[in-house]
Amino acid sequence: MTERPRVYVTRRLPQSALDLLARHARLSVWPGEQPPPRVVLMKEVAGLDGLLTLPSERVDAALLAAAPNLRAVSNYAADSENIDLAAATQRGVLVAITPDIPTETCADFTFALMLAAARRVGEGVQYLKAGQWRSWGPEVLLGRDIYGATLGIVGMGRIGQAVARRARGFGMQILYADPAPCPAIEQATGAAHVALDELLASSEIISLHCPLTDDTYQLIDRDA
């Protein structure tokens, strides 16, 4: 009987996912809520066949060298920014990501944050907890509407497009900055493709949905 591969998971996942993995692999799971320390991860990978990581774990050439039997790294994320793809390719290690799974979830969360900030939800919770509520007043935690506001989306990829579709339902005017125009989303939502400077000058709300690269590092700084 072929021995099942040994797999290490760097954070506790939903139990149903761990149960599924356990049917096919000898599973070890880091029990902490925070990422495993680097020294622990370096030790654990020594005899692994597979590694399931989160974006907080750096899978670089040194880590891969410490795992001579490693065949696959599965990243619990929509990208592989934390993984040295060149080093993995050199060692013949397969790298897998989940590019489409979090798209709608991230767009939902974007709107949750947008609404919470505009309507001062977090401040309201603290206001109540501190016992400051006395009565409603015209300027008490007034906030602002997002309906009809101008939304600037920086990066019109999968998540940016999902945010734009939601923004249309709020009657928002949509501007977006991206290296390439996206005619389909323009037609679907009325979004306008503009330069980043124009987006920053004209938008009331700005939402960032671009990958971290040398070009986007500190894209929004004091000057912006």
C-alpha positions as CSV (number, residue, x, y, z in Angstrom):
1,M,0.0,0.0,0.0
2,T,1.4,3.4,-1.0
3,E,2.1,5.7,2.0
4,R,0.0,8.8,2.0
5,P,2.0,12.1,1.5
6,R,2.9,14.1,4.5
7,V,1.3,17.6,4.5
8,Y,1.8,20.5,6.9
9,V,-0.9,23.3,7.2
10,T,0.4,26.6,8.7
11,R,-2.9,27.6,10.3
12,R,-6.1,25.9,11.4
13,L,-8.6,25.9,8.6
14,P,-12.3,25.1,8.8
15,Q,-12.7,21.6,10.1
16,S,-14.4,20.4,7.0
17,A,-11.3,21.3,4.9
18,L,-9.0,19.6,7.4
19,D,-11.1,16.5,7.3
20,L,-11.0,16.4,3.5
21,L,-7.2,16.8,3.6
22,A,-6.8,14.1,6.3
23,R,-8.5,11.5,4.0
24,H,-5.6,11.9,1.5
25,A,-2.6,12.9,3.6
26,R,-0.8,12.5,6.9
27,L,-1.7,15.9,8.2
28,S,0.0,18.2,10.7
29,V,-1.5,21.6,11.6
30,W,0.1,24.5,13.3
31,P,-2.3,25.1,16.3
32,G,-1.6,28.8,16.9
33,E,-3.7,31.8,15.8
34,Q,-0.6,33.6,14.7
35,P,1.7,32.4,11.9
36,P,4.3,29.7,12.9
37,P,7.7,31.2,13.8
38,R,10.2,30.9,10.9
39,V,12.4,28.5,12.9
40,V,9.4,26.1,13.4
41,L,8.5,26.2,9.8
42,M,12.0,25.5,8.7
43,K,12.1,22.5,10.9
44,E,8.6,21.2,9.9
45,V,9.3,21.3,6.1
46,A,12.2,18.9,6.3
47,G,10.2,15.7,5.5
48,L,7.2,17.2,3.8
49,D,5.6,16.2,0.5
50,G,3.1,19.1,0.6
51,L,2.8,22.5,2.3
52,L,-0.4,24.5,2.7
53,T,0.4,28.1,3.5
54,L,-1.2,31.5,4.1
55,P,0.1,34.8,2.7
56,S,1.9,35.4,6.0
57,E,4.4,32.6,5.4
58,R,7.4,33.4,3.3
59,V,8.2,30.5,1.0
60,D,11.6,31.5,-0.3
61,A,14.7,29.7,-1.7
62,A,15.9,28.9,1.8
63,L,12.7,27.3,2.9
64,L,12.5,25.3,-0.3
65,A,16.1,24.1,0.2
66,A,15.1,22.8,3.6
67,A,12.4,20.7,2.1
68,P,14.1,18.3,-0.4
69,N,11.1,16.1,-0.8
70,L,8.5,18.9,-1.2
71,R,6.3,18.4,-4.3
72,A,3.6,21.0,-3.9
73,V,2.8,24.3,-2.1
74,S,-0.8,25.3,-2.0
75,N,-1.3,29.0,-1.0
76,Y,-4.5,29.8,0.8
77,A,-4.8,33.1,-1.2
78,A,-5.7,34.6,-4.6
79,D,-2.0,35.2,-5.4
80,S,1.5,33.9,-4.8
81,E,3.3,37.1,-3.7
82,N,4.7,35.3,-0.7
83,I,6.3,32.5,-2.7
84,D,9.5,32.6,-4.7
85,L,8.2,31.1,-7.9
86,A,11.5,31.0,-9.7
87,A,13.0,28.9,-6.8
88,A,10.0,26.6,-6.8
89,T,10.2,26.1,-10.5
90,Q,13.9,25.3,-10.3
91,R,13.1,22.6,-7.7
92,G,10.1,21.2,-9.6
93,V,7.7,22.3,-6.9
94,L,4.1,22.8,-8.0
95,V,2.5,26.1,-6.7
96,A,-1.2,26.4,-6.5
97,I,-3.4,29.4,-5.6
98,T,-7.2,30.1,-5.4
99,P,-7.6,33.0,-7.7
100,D,-11.4,33.2,-8.0
101,I,-12.7,31.9,-4.7
102,P,-12.4,35.1,-2.7
103,T,-13.5,37.5,-5.4
104,E,-17.1,38.1,-4.3
105,T,-16.3,37.8,-0.6
106,C,-13.6,40.5,-0.9
107,A,-16.0,42.7,-2.8
108,D,-18.6,42.3,-0.1
109,F,-16.1,43.1,2.6
110,T,-15.0,46.2,0.6
111,F,-18.5,47.5,0.7
112,A,-18.9,46.6,4.4
113,L,-15.8,48.7,5.1
114,M,-17.0,51.5,2.9
115,L,-20.4,51.7,4.5
116,A,-18.9,51.4,8.0
117,A,-16.5,54.3,7.4
118,A,-19.1,56.5,5.7
119,R,-21.8,55.9,8.2
120,R,-19.4,55.9,11.2
121,V,-20.5,52.5,12.4
122,G,-17.4,51.8,14.4
123,E,-17.5,55.1,16.1
124,G,-21.2,54.5,16.9
125,V,-20.4,51.2,18.6
126,Q,-17.7,52.8,20.8
127,Y,-20.1,55.7,21.5
128,L,-22.7,53.3,22.8
129,K,-20.2,51.2,24.8
130,A,-18.8,54.3,26.5
131,G,-22.3,55.2,27.6
132,Q,-22.3,58.5,25.7
133,W,-25.7,58.0,23.9
134,R,-28.3,60.4,25.3
135,S,-30.6,61.2,22.4
136,W,-30.7,61.4,18.6
137,G,-29.6,64.8,17.2
138,P,-29.1,66.1,13.7
139,E,-25.3,66.1,13.9
140,V,-24.8,63.0,16.2
141,L,-22.5,60.7,14.2
142,L,-23.9,62.2,11.0
143,G,-21.6,60.5,8.6
144,R,-22.3,60.7,4.9
145,D,-24.1,58.9,2.1
146,I,-22.3,56.6,-0.4
147,Y,-25.4,56.6,-2.6
148,G,-24.5,58.7,-5.6
149,A,-20.9,59.3,-4.5
150,T,-18.0,59.1,-6.9
151,L,-16.0,55.9,-6.3
152,G,-12.4,55.6,-7.6
153,I,-11.3,52.0,-8.1
154,V,-7.5,51.5,-8.5
155,G,-7.0,48.2,-10.3
156,M,-9.9,46.8,-12.3
157,G,-9.1,43.1,-11.9
158,R,-11.6,40.5,-10.7
159,I,-12.2,42.1,-7.3
160,G,-12.3,45.6,-8.7
161,Q,-14.9,44.6,-11.2
162,A,-17.0,42.9,-8.5
163,V,-16.8,46.1,-6.5
164,A,-17.9,48.2,-9.5
165,R,-20.9,45.9,-10.0
166,R,-22.0,46.6,-6.4
167,A,-21.3,50.3,-6.8
168,R,-23.7,50.5,-9.7
169,G,-26.5,49.3,-7.3
170,F,-25.7,52.2,-5.0
171,G,-26.0,54.7,-7.9
172,M,-22.3,55.6,-7.6
173,Q,-20.3,57.3,-10.3
174,I,-17.4,55.0,-11.0
175,L,-13.9,56.0,-12.1
176,Y,-11.1,53.5,-12.4
177,A,-7.4,53.5,-13.0
178,D,-5.7,50.5,-14.6
179,P,-2.9,50.0,-17.1
180,A,-5.5,48.5,-19.5
181,P,-9.1,49.6,-20.2
182,C,-11.9,47.2,-19.5
183,P,-14.7,47.8,-22.0
184,A,-16.9,45.1,-20.6
185,I,-17.1,46.6,-17.1
186,E,-17.5,50.1,-18.6
187,Q,-20.5,48.9,-20.6
188,A,-22.0,47.0,-17.6
189,T,-21.5,49.8,-14.9
190,G,-20.8,53.0,-16.7
191,A,-17.3,53.2,-15.3
192,A,-14.9,55.6,-16.8
193,H,-11.2,54.8,-17.4
194,V,-9.1,57.7,-16.2
195,A,-5.5,58.5,-15.2
196,L,-4.6,57.9,-11.5
197,D,-4.1,61.6,-10.9
198,E,-7.6,62.4,-12.2
199,L,-9.1,59.6,-10.1
200,L,-7.5,60.9,-7.0
201,A,-8.6,64.4,-7.6
202,S,-12.2,63.5,-8.5
203,S,-13.1,60.6,-6.2
204,E,-14.9,60.9,-2.9
205,I,-14.1,57.3,-2.0
206,I,-11.1,55.4,-3.2
207,S,-10.8,51.6,-3.1
208,L,-7.4,49.9,-3.9
209,H,-7.5,46.5,-5.7
210,C,-4.1,46.3,-7.3
211,P,-1.3,43.7,-6.6
212,L,1.8,44.7,-4.7
213,T,4.6,45.2,-7.2
214,D,7.5,47.6,-7.5
215,D,5.2,50.0,-9.4
216,T,2.4,49.9,-6.8
217,Y,4.5,50.0,-3.7
218,Q,3.5,53.2,-1.7
219,L,1.3,54.2,-4.6
220,I,-0.9,56.2,-2.2
221,D,1.6,58.4,-0.3
222,R,1.5,61.9,1.2
223,D,1.6,63.5,-2.3
224,A,-1.3,61.4,-3.5
